[in-house]
Amino acid sequence: MTIKINAKQVSMRFRDRVLFHIPELVIGPNDAIYLKGDNGVGKTTLLKILSGLIKPTTGKLIPPSRSLLSRFTGQSGRKDVIYLHQNPYLFDGTVYQNVAYGLKFQKLSPQEKRAQVINALRLVGLETIADEHISVLSGGEKQRVAVVRAWILKPSILMMDEPSASLDQESIDRIVELSKDLLARGSSLIITSHQSNALTALCKKQWWIKENTLIESPLLQIVKSTTYENPYASTKLN
């Protein structure tokens, strides 16, 4: 199932400062959006509003943020909207336990769950550390765990806040393949990044937060073609 978010007259105010006012925006099925803007303009705040983590000062979302928040926090069996923090939040436990967390709502045997999680970790090159505690992971490894934990739930909308900030090229390439898989399933992506890269190159739309409002435009090719061949492009995703 895919969902659509429609936000109208959304604004965010901190005391006397209006961070932004957006008359309307729509996230439709299979959208891939590159959200841009200078530091402090409200990109992260907007993603948190759209994912239902915080409420705007004014405006409304359809579906309402309460239903989105319930999905995010696991109060329903399906995670339709997932927001990934720039600094990923991981549970106190192993890599396996973190990725397997969302699958507890699915009727899977322990063997089936283990197989799904290990396969997912293999796609980001972390299957050999599945039983390691997350405290031993590097920043880039934690980011990969967070992304694959979201991917395994097949969300309708995945919002990634600076997902490539601490990743090397190999890790970015692996996450690109997961993102392509979600788009092929009809999911939507919103990505913030200060640098154009292979992830932002997936986007077909561009949102700018500028002068307290949102500017939308089609996104032409933002990363020039190179001779670099992604070694993970042929990886089979389940």
MOKA-V92320 format. One record per pair of residues at least 12 apart in sequence whose C-alpha atoms are under 10 Angstrom apart, sorted by the first residue. I is the first residue (numbers start at 0). J is the second residue. Records with the same first field share a line. If there is no record, write none. Layout:
I: J  J
This chain:
0: 28  77  79  153  154  155  184  185  186
1: 27  28  29  79  80  154  155  156  184  185  186  187
2: 26  27  28  29  61  62  79  80  154  155  156  185  186  187
3: 25  26  27  28  29  30  61  62  155  156  187
4: 24  25  26  27  28  49  50  60  61  62  63  64  67  80  156
5: 23  24  25  26  27  49  59  60  61  62  63
6: 21  22  23  24  25  26  48  49  58  59  60  61  62  63
7: 20  21  22  23  24  25  57  58  59  60  61
8: 20  21  22  23  24  55  56  57  58  59  60
9: 21  22  23  24  45  48  49  54  55  56  57  58  59  60  212
10: 22  45  48  54  55  56  57  58  59  211  212
11: 41  44  45  48  54  55  56  57  58  211
12: 55  56  57
13: 56
17: 40  56  211  212
18: 39  40  41  42  44  45  208  210  211  212
19: 40  41  42  44  45  208  209  210  211  212  213
20: 55  56  57  58  208  210  211  212  213
21: 45  57  58  208  211  212  213  214
22: 58  212  213
23: 58  59  60  213
24: 60  206  213  214  215
25: 60  61
26: 49  156  187  188  189
27: 155  156  185  186  187  188
28: 155  156  182  184  185  186  187  188
29: 155  156  181  182  183  184  185  186  187  188
30: 156  182  185  186  187  188  189  202  203  204
31: 156  157  158  178  182  186  187  188  189  190  199  200  201  202  203  204  205  218
32: 158  187  188  189  190  191  199  200  201  202  203  204  205  206  215  216  217  218
33: 159  188  189  190  191  192  195  198  199  200  201  202  203  204  205  206  207  215  217  218
34: 46  159  160  161  189  190  191  192  193  199  202  204  205  206  207  208  213  214  215
35: 190  191  192  193  194  205  206  207  208  209  213  214
36: 191  192  193  206  207  208  209  210  213
37: 193  207  208  209
38: 193
39: 208
40: 207  208  209  210  211  212
41: 208  209  211  212
42: 160  190  191  192  206  207  208
43: 82  84  85  158  159  160  161  191
45: 208
46: 81  82  83  84  158  159  160  189  190  191
47: 64  68  81  82  83  84  158  160
48: 60  64  67  68
49: 61  62  63  64  67  68  80  81  82  158
50: 63  64  65  66  67  68  70  71  79  80  81  82  83  156  157  158
51: 63  64  65  66  67  68  69  70  71  80  81  82
52: 64  65  67  68  69  71  72  81  82
53: 65  68
66: 79  80
67: 79  80  81
68: 80  81
70: 154
71: 154
72: 101
73: 100  101  103  104
74: 104
75: 104
76: 101  102  103  104  105  152
77: 101  102  104  105  152  153  154  155
78: 101  149  152  153  154  155  156  157
79: 152  153  154  155  156  157  186
80: 149  153  154  155  156  157  158  186  187
81: 149  150  152  153  154  155  156  157  158  159  188
82: 146  149  156  157  158  159  160  189
83: 142  145  146  148  149  157  158  159  160  161  162  190
84: 142  145  146  158  159  160  161  162
85: 142  159  160  161  162  163  164  165  191  192
86: 138  141  142  145  160  161  162  164  165
87: 138  139  141  142  143  144  145  146  160  162
88: 141  142  144  145
89: 133  134  141  142  144  145  148
90: 132  133
91: 132  133  134
92: 130  131  132  133  134
93: 128  129  130  131  132  133  134  135
94: 116  120  125  126  128  129  130  131  132  133  134  135  136  140  141  144  145  148
95: 113  116  117  120  125  126  128  129  130  131  132  133  144  148
96: 113  116  129  130  131  132  133  148
97: 116  129  132  133  144  145  147  148
98: 113  115  116  117  119  120  129  144  145  146  147  148  149  150  151  152
99: 112  113  115  116  117  119  148  151  152
100: 116  148  152
101: 148  149  151  152
102: 115  116  148  151  152
105: 152
115: 151  237
116: 129  147  148  151
117: 129
118: 151  236  237
119: 144  147  148  150  151  177  236  237
120: 143  144  147  148  151
121: 147  173
122: 143  147  170  173  174  176  177  231  234  235  236  237
123: 140  143  144  146  147  169  170  171  172  173  174  176  177  231
124: 140  143  144  169  170  173
125: 140  143  144  147
129: 144
137: 165
138: 164  165  166
139: 162  163  164  165  166  167  170  171
140: 165  166  170
141: 165  166
142: 162  163  164  165  166  170  174
143: 162  163  165  166  170  171  173  174
145: 162
146: 159  162  174  177  178
147: 173  174  177  178
149: 177
150: 174  177  178  180  181
151: 177  181  237
153: 177  180  181  184  185  186
154: 181  184  185  186  187  188
155: 181  182  184  185  186  187  188
156: 181  182  185  186  187  188  189
157: 178  181  186  187  188  189  190
158: 187  188  189  190  191
159: 188  189  190  191  192
160: 189  190  191  192
161: 190  191  192  193  194
162: 174  190  191  192  198
163: 190  191  192  193  194  195  196  197  198  199
164: 192  193  194
168: 196  197  229
169: 229  230  231
171: 196  197  198  229
172: 196  197  198  228  229  230  231  232
173: 229  230  231  232  234
174: 197  198  231
175: 196  197  198  199  200  201  229  231  232
176: 198  229  231  232  233  234  235  236
177: 231  232  234  236
178: 198  201
179: 198  201  232
180: 235  236  237
181: 236
182: 201
187: 202
188: 201  202
189: 202  204  205  206
190: 202  205  206
191: 206
195: 221  222  223
196: 221  222  223
197: 221  222  223
198: 222
199: 218  220  221  222
200: 218  219  220  221  222  223
201: 218  220  221  222
202: 217  218  219  220  221
203: 216  217  218  219  220  221
204: 216  217  218  219
205: 217  218  219
206: 218
